[in-house]
Amino acid sequence: MQYAATVSVPQGVPTLRNRGGSAVGLARQRRVNPHPEGAANSVGCRVRTPCTTGVTAILAFFALGFVAVSAQTDPSTCVDCHTQLGGDYAAVVQKFSNDIHGKNGLSCHNCHGGDPTSDDADISMSKAKGFLGAPSAQVIPEFCGRCHSDPGFIRKYNPSLPTDQLDKYWTSDHGKQIKAGNTKVAQCVSCHSVHDIRSVKDPLAPVYPLNVPQTCAHCHSNKELMASAKIPTDQYDKYKASVHGIALLVKGDLGAPACNSCHGNHAAVPPGFASIGRVCYQCHLVEGERFTMSPHKPAFDALQVEECVYCHSQHDIKHPTDQEIGVGQGALCIQCHDKGDKGYQVAALMSQEIDSLRTKYETALALLQDAERKGVEVSEALFSLRDVRTGLVNARALIHAFNPDSVAAAVTQAMVLANGVQQEGVQAVAEVKHRRSGYYIFTIITIVLVLVLYARTRLMDRGPIEK
């Protein structure tokens, strides 16, 4: 594998090669005059006088604000010289201080090769020393795969890290495109960044769950990049407004699905009609099991219709409502079923069952909440009402089997409990009325007694009545 070295130095910038007239000129200059007039001492090379290894080096360290790669990482002329050059060269070193590789004791030469112990540029960046330089986009997967496909190597740092990412990547649309010569598609650094690669658990990592949608959007919202592939660029905007996007990006629910939850990570592909249901079943298992037993399953397969997507859409999935079931306005069933056919009748029956249980649940909840606000103890009844809601959720899931009998059975079972809870709510409200009536009667009696006592007191103050 050949890697193109793309190391370049701007004209006029002092380097190992152009200062002192030779590759070791800088080291020699330091040995002769470590403090040239009008210039600050540097930490650019490993060959230093006692002065440069002492106080001056410490001062330079704080002046640059540079945090070395890691306490576990050996000193490196790569780090020294890039820091001295400043600008983008030093920025690379500063970024690497946060890199997961640096924190595990790896340094520049572990990826780019070369000899980090030599002050001579001809040696430190020699092909004989294995120097590779910066890889082109097309070879980056193999470049990273040298380590990440080696179980023995990875096990020394993170035994739980999988080593099949490269193999998966070549099966992805990204991998196939890059093998075909398209260097604009995503590869390792497109998603993980470069020189400041962070753990997936780091909130600042581009592949942290909260950041994944925007990371994918860097390419997939770019109309110019997506034009040749004829891929829409509105997925990110749709996702942000979806029930999944709101759960992840607004509510911060890390369990909510992002792009990679459905499309995969390194083996990212768009799911086809035969697999999209299985993708959704990863989270929506109950609904998936019911659908596979429904009369719609063979019909969808025969027509090559995408199961879940046909009713719920793709990236802009909204929270489902009971109004979507049945034959009323906004119902999804009437998109395919006309009035009079069996599917139309089944949809109407299931809708009636769901509506009756939901209405019962809402009525009972309103009664109990009213009683609770007025001081009646109804915590046990509210707890029982949770079971009614569970029954309602279960009945909604059963709709995916499109069997009105199973929906009716689930509703009937939940309705028995709902009736009991509703009765408790009625009794609680009646108790409030009873307490209120007692309060009114007590208040009236108290007022009457006060008036009588007041009248008696007035009579006593007047003394005996003269005849």
VOGU-3710 file (C-alpha; in Angstrom, 3 decimals, decimal comma):
1> mqyaatvsvp> 0,000/0,000/0,000  1,436/3,352/-1,016  0,633/6,519/0,898  1,301/9,926/-0,573  3,372/12,166/1,694  1,874/15,641/1,680  4,251/17,382/4,063  4,878/20,985/3,014  6,445/23,961/4,768  5,624/27,568/3,857
11> qgvptlrnrg> 8,456/29,596/2,420  10,374/31,602/4,980  9,290/29,523/7,984  12,328/28,338/10,009  12,549/24,554/9,968  15,059/21,833/10,623  15,939/21,873/6,940  16,285/25,584/6,144  17,792/26,955/9,353  21,570/26,583/9,564
21> gsavglarqr> 21,867/25,326/5,977  21,322/21,641/6,742  18,915/19,165/8,267  20,750/19,357/11,565  21,409/23,096/11,374  18,828/23,950/14,015  20,307/21,508/16,482  23,769/22,874/15,826  22,620/26,464/16,206  21,135/25,648/19,574
31> rvnphpegaa> 24,295/24,009/20,784  26,289/27,127/19,828  23,843/29,835/20,800  20,707/28,707/22,646  19,663/32,341/23,276  20,131/34,365/20,057  19,672/38,083/20,529  16,087/39,258/20,106  14,653/35,708/19,828  12,903/33,588/22,417
41> nsvgcrvrtp> 14,288/30,161/23,163  12,289/27,303/21,627  11,579/23,691/22,375  11,720/22,654/18,754  14,304/19,839/18,931  15,430/17,140/21,292  19,123/18,199/21,287  19,258/20,914/23,954  21,720/22,523/26,314  21,069/22,159/30,049
51> cttgvtaila> 19,449/25,582/29,911  16,891/24,580/27,288  15,948/21,495/29,251  15,393/23,498/32,394  13,588/26,678/33,258  13,365/27,991/29,686  11,573/24,855/28,492  9,038/25,215/31,293  8,445/28,872/30,443  8,017/28,030/26,775
61> ffalgfvavs> 5,551/25,290/27,717  3,225/27,723/29,494  3,783/30,499/26,965  2,543/28,275/24,148  -0,355/27,001/26,220  0,459/23,584/24,820  -0,507/20,429/26,623  1,782/17,588/25,630  0,274/14,551/23,984  0,123/12,382/27,103
71> aqtdpstcvd> 2,118/11,562/30,178  2,469/8,083/28,715  3,720/9,312/25,303  7,464/9,509/24,736  8,969/12,832/23,602  8,756/13,280/19,838  10,544/15,557/17,385  7,263/15,551/15,414  5,577/17,316/18,322  8,539/19,629/18,942
81> chtqlggdya> 8,876/20,841/15,372  5,150/21,184/14,643  4,809/23,228/17,815  7,710/25,490/16,827  6,322/26,054/13,325  3,078/27,426/14,797  -0,138/28,049/12,885  -1,836/24,989/11,440  1,186/22,864/12,279  0,924/23,610/15,998
91> avvqkfsndi> -2,875/23,335/15,886  -2,512/19,669/14,965  -0,488/19,035/18,106  -2,922/20,949/20,289  -5,857/18,981/18,880  -4,052/15,700/19,501  -3,943/16,428/23,227  -7,646/15,440/23,302  -7,267/12,455/20,983  -8,138/8,988/22,284
101> hgknglschn> -4,997/7,633/20,650  -2,786/10,133/22,439  -4,461/9,352/25,731  -3,567/5,700/25,176  0,106/6,490/24,684  0,222/6,546/20,875  1,866/9,381/18,969  2,389/10,744/15,445  4,750/8,021/14,222  2,328/5,256/15,186
111> chggdptsdd> 0,124/6,374/12,298  2,433/8,327/9,998  5,627/6,322/10,505  9,104/7,813/10,584  11,644/8,173/13,371  10,409/10,472/16,182  13,788/10,326/17,940  15,838/11,978/15,202  16,398/15,714/14,796  17,406/15,162/11,185
121> adismskakg> 14,412/15,678/8,876  15,953/13,373/6,278  15,953/10,607/8,862  12,790/11,379/10,814  10,736/11,581/7,593  12,614/8,895/5,687  10,793/6,159/3,783  13,477/3,837/5,084  12,118/4,603/8,557  8,596/3,855/7,388
131> flgapsaqvi> 7,454/7,450/6,959  4,046/7,576/5,251  2,993/11,194/5,618  -0,651/12,171/5,223  -2,738/9,506/3,443  -5,094/10,392/0,626  -8,839/9,988/1,201  -8,981/6,811/-0,861  -6,476/4,936/1,301  -7,647/6,182/4,720
141> pefcgrchsd> -9,846/3,105/5,425  -6,881/0,760/4,975  -4,633/3,261/6,754  -6,790/3,106/9,904  -7,516/-0,572/9,371  -3,863/-1,483/9,902  -4,537/-1,268/13,637  -8,300/-1,424/13,890  -8,450/-4,745/12,040  -5,778/-6,310/14,227
151> pgfirkynps> -7,412/-8,028/17,246  -4,065/-8,597/18,923  -3,155/-4,924/18,754  -6,570/-3,556/19,734  -6,857/-5,966/22,654  -3,935/-4,209/24,346  -5,911/-0,954/24,494  -9,617/-1,787/24,421  -10,580/-5,486/24,361  -14,253/-4,615/23,815
161> lptdqldkyw> -13,601/-2,627/20,623  -14,674/-4,627/17,538  -12,130/-5,213/14,789  -14,506/-5,838/11,894  -15,211/-2,198/11,074  -13,102/-2,234/7,909  -14,750/-5,387/6,563  -18,154/-3,846/7,253  -17,122/-0,579/5,650  -16,309/-2,288/2,348
171> tsdhgkqika> -19,884/-3,653/2,261  -21,378/-0,187/2,748  -22,362/2,195/-0,023  -19,569/4,488/1,176  -16,978/1,723/0,868  -18,186/0,614/-2,550  -18,073/4,188/-3,819  -14,565/4,847/-2,566  -13,316/1,614/-4,148  -14,838/2,843/-7,397
181> gntkvaqcvs> -12,698/5,973/-7,147  -15,143/8,440/-5,562  -13,026/10,205/-2,945  -15,850/12,508/-1,828  -17,717/9,818/0,070  -17,397/9,350/3,811  -14,455/7,440/5,243  -13,075/7,147/8,786  -12,029/10,767/9,363  -15,237/12,120/7,781
191> chsvhdirsv> -17,161/10,875/10,820  -14,523/10,492/13,558  -12,480/13,622/12,749  -8,679/13,585/12,569  -6,015/14,274/15,228  -8,735/14,966/17,812  -10,546/11,634/17,593  -12,561/11,105/20,759  -14,234/8,150/22,395  -17,790/7,508/21,254
201> kdplapvypl> -18,790/8,134/24,879  -17,318/11,651/24,812  -20,119/14,245/24,370  -17,783/16,260/22,123  -17,202/13,360/19,731  -18,902/13,693/16,321  -20,168/10,123/16,777  -21,674/10,713/20,225  -25,407/9,843/19,918  -26,574/13,458/20,229
211> nvpqtcahch> -24,137/14,517/17,485  -24,646/11,700/14,969  -27,522/13,330/13,006  -25,541/16,522/12,417  -22,396/14,553/11,573  -24,285/12,687/8,843  -25,897/15,947/7,735  -22,473/17,457/6,935  -22,585/15,402/3,745  -26,208/14,381/3,364
221> snkelmasak> -27,498/17,964/3,565  -24,969/19,107/0,960  -26,851/19,385/-2,349  -23,668/19,529/-4,386  -22,290/16,329/-2,878  -25,576/14,458/-3,120  -26,433/15,565/-6,657  -24,485/12,800/-8,400  -26,020/10,143/-6,151  -29,501/11,621/-6,614
231> iptdqydkyk> -30,105/11,486/-2,857  -32,506/13,965/-1,182  -30,919/16,482/1,170  -33,890/17,199/3,439  -33,569/14,135/5,687  -31,941/16,041/8,538  -34,616/18,740/8,592  -37,327/16,086/8,525  -35,630/14,077/11,260  -35,368/17,088/13,585
241> asvhgiallv> -39,157/17,504/13,450  -39,884/13,783/13,844  -40,831/11,971/17,045  -37,375/10,373/17,052  -35,536/13,640/16,457  -37,453/15,454/19,195  -36,755/12,621/21,640  -33,005/12,678/20,919  -32,188/16,296/20,110  -34,744/18,112/22,295
251> kgdlgapacn> -35,390/15,762/25,196  -31,857/14,323/25,233  -33,025/10,698/25,239  -29,884/8,798/24,219  -31,986/5,684/23,630  -33,858/7,372/20,792  -32,798/6,295/17,292  -30,393/8,374/15,229  -29,245/7,794/11,635  -26,941/4,898/12,512
261> schgnhaavp> -29,662/3,142/14,521  -31,510/2,379/11,285  -28,832/2,589/8,592  -25,915/1,046/10,463  -22,523/2,433/11,366  -19,584/1,216/9,339  -21,831/-0,946/7,127  -24,238/1,912/6,442  -26,775/1,124/3,741  -30,292/2,325/2,934
271> pgfasigrvc> -32,693/-0,418/4,058  -34,776/-1,905/1,261  -38,415/-2,945/1,292  -37,572/-6,452/2,527  -35,448/-5,297/5,472  -36,967/-2,021/6,605  -39,521/-3,777/8,784  -36,783/-5,708/10,558  -34,970/-2,462/11,216  -38,040/-0,976/12,911
281> yqchlveger> -38,666/-4,213/14,839  -35,405/-3,667/16,722  -37,298/-1,175/18,887  -40,947/-1,834/18,013  -40,858/-5,575/18,621  -44,497/-6,101/19,659  -45,853/-4,183/16,684  -43,523/-6,095/14,378  -44,615/-9,498/15,680  -48,257/-8,554/15,228
291> ftmsphkpaf> -47,705/-7,290/11,691  -45,936/-10,470/10,567  -49,076/-12,412/11,533  -51,438/-9,989/9,811  -53,064/-10,336/6,370  -51,117/-7,246/5,312  -47,727/-8,983/5,513  -48,108/-11,257/2,454  -49,878/-8,482/0,558  -47,065/-5,981/1,249
301> dalqveecvy> -44,437/-8,564/0,267  -46,218/-9,373/-2,984  -46,493/-5,700/-3,889  -42,940/-4,982/-2,620  -44,310/-2,267/-0,353  -42,155/-1,035/2,536  -44,003/-2,155/5,640  -43,712/0,468/8,361  -42,795/3,319/6,031  -45,998/3,071/4,018
311> chsqhdikhp> -48,092/4,238/6,979  -45,565/5,984/9,237  -43,216/7,605/6,700  -39,399/7,597/6,974  -37,322/10,422/8,418  -40,308/12,599/9,385  -42,129/10,012/11,518  -44,755/11,659/13,714  -46,243/10,437/16,975  -49,164/8,163/16,005
321> tdqeigvgqg> -52,695/9,111/17,021  -55,929/7,149/17,372  -57,415/9,256/14,582  -55,101/7,494/12,126  -57,017/4,257/12,733  -60,509/3,820/11,340  -62,465/5,416/8,548  -62,769/9,004/9,703  -61,005/12,098/8,462  -57,240/11,688/8,647
331> alciqchdkg> -57,411/7,890/8,932  -54,679/5,987/7,119  -56,823/2,922/6,431  -59,003/4,671/3,863  -55,958/5,318/1,691  -56,272/1,712/0,537  -59,692/0,480/1,733  -62,929/1,713/0,198  -66,260/1,831/1,925  -67,896/-1,570/1,892
341> dkgyqvaalm> -64,848/-3,823/1,671  -63,722/-6,021/4,555  -60,688/-3,924/5,414  -62,884/-0,852/5,736  -65,213/-2,668/8,143  -62,336/-4,051/10,225  -60,783/-0,603/10,516  -64,087/0,868/11,721  -64,544/-1,861/14,369  -61,007/-1,502/15,735
351> sqeidslrtk> -61,374/2,269/15,869  -64,606/1,990/17,877  -62,973/-0,333/20,401  -59,952/1,917/20,881  -62,105/5,055/21,151  -64,363/3,513/23,810  -61,442/2,473/26,016  -59,645/5,803/25,574  -62,801/7,714/26,493  -63,307/5,555/29,593
361> yetalallqd> -59,680/6,094/30,622  -59,865/9,871/30,157  -63,143/10,095/32,099  -61,777/8,119/35,036  -58,578/10,157/35,049  -60,489/13,443/35,088  -62,650/12,292/38,026  -59,669/11,166/40,090  -57,642/14,292/39,373  -60,620/16,458/40,378
371> aerkgvevse> -61,019/14,549/43,651  -57,275/14,735/44,336  -57,256/18,517/43,893  -60,059/18,748/46,438  -58,167/16,798/49,074  -59,490/13,234/48,687  -56,966/10,387/48,900  -57,072/8,600/45,517  -53,482/7,388/45,088  -54,472/3,710/44,904
381> alfslrdvrt> -57,086/4,410/42,256  -54,573/6,417/40,210  -52,118/3,546/40,460  -54,765/1,124/39,189  -55,475/3,502/36,334  -51,949/2,916/35,096  -52,950/-0,663/34,300  -55,835/0,690/32,230  -53,396/2,809/30,232  -51,178/-0,238/29,731
391> glvnaralih> -54,207/-2,081/28,367  -54,876/0,817/25,993  -51,282/0,772/24,741  -51,497/-2,987/24,248  -54,741/-2,660/22,288  -53,130/-0,048/20,035  -50,215/-2,399/19,359  -52,643/-5,204/18,470  -54,017/-3,052/15,673  -50,949/-4,052/13,635
401> afnpdsvaaa> -52,327/-7,622/13,489  -55,525/-6,224/11,898  -57,617/-8,729/13,831  -60,667/-7,006/15,357  -61,342/-9,937/17,706  -57,932/-9,661/19,404  -58,357/-5,905/19,779  -61,850/-6,362/21,236  -60,593/-8,969/23,728  -57,822/-6,668/24,944
411> vtqamvlang> -60,230/-3,726/25,224  -62,792/-5,793/27,156  -60,179/-6,879/29,687  -58,964/-3,323/30,220  -62,522/-1,994/30,300  -63,387/-4,126/33,358  -60,581/-2,495/35,304  -61,459/0,928/33,894  -65,055/0,615/35,083  -63,849/-0,193/38,593
421> vqqegvqava> -61,485/2,763/38,635  -64,156/5,060/37,254  -66,511/3,964/40,029  -63,846/4,848/42,564  -63,604/8,234/40,921  -67,365/8,733/41,145  -67,295/7,796/44,827  -64,398/10,153/45,439  -66,282/13,035/43,828  -69,395/12,093/45,851
431> evkhrrsgyy> -67,280/12,162/49,004  -66,150/15,664/48,105  -69,777/16,737/47,753  -70,666/15,044/51,060  -67,811/16,794/52,824  -68,810/20,083/51,291  -72,461/19,637/52,404  -71,327/18,820/55,932  -69,126/21,878/55,927  -72,021/24,087/54,874
441> iftiitivlv> -74,330/22,634/57,581  -71,659/23,029/60,233  -71,034/26,593/59,140  -74,756/27,466/59,340  -75,141/25,903/62,802  -72,059/27,738/64,013  -73,406/31,068/62,748  -76,789/30,451/64,429  -75,128/29,611/67,746  -72,977/32,720/67,536
451> lvlyartrlm> -76,051/34,856/66,918  -77,909/33,269/69,855  -74,974/33,825/72,175  -74,678/37,379/70,953  -78,382/38,006/71,663  -78,136/36,456/75,138  -75,113/38,596/75,916  -76,925/41,757/74,898  -79,889/40,868/77,115  -77,631/40,243/80,088
461> drgpiek> -75,914/43,582/79,588  -79,270/45,410/79,816  -80,023/43,999/83,282  -83,492/42,983/84,669  -86,464/44,140/82,660  -88,564/46,593/84,663  -92,327/45,956/84,876
//
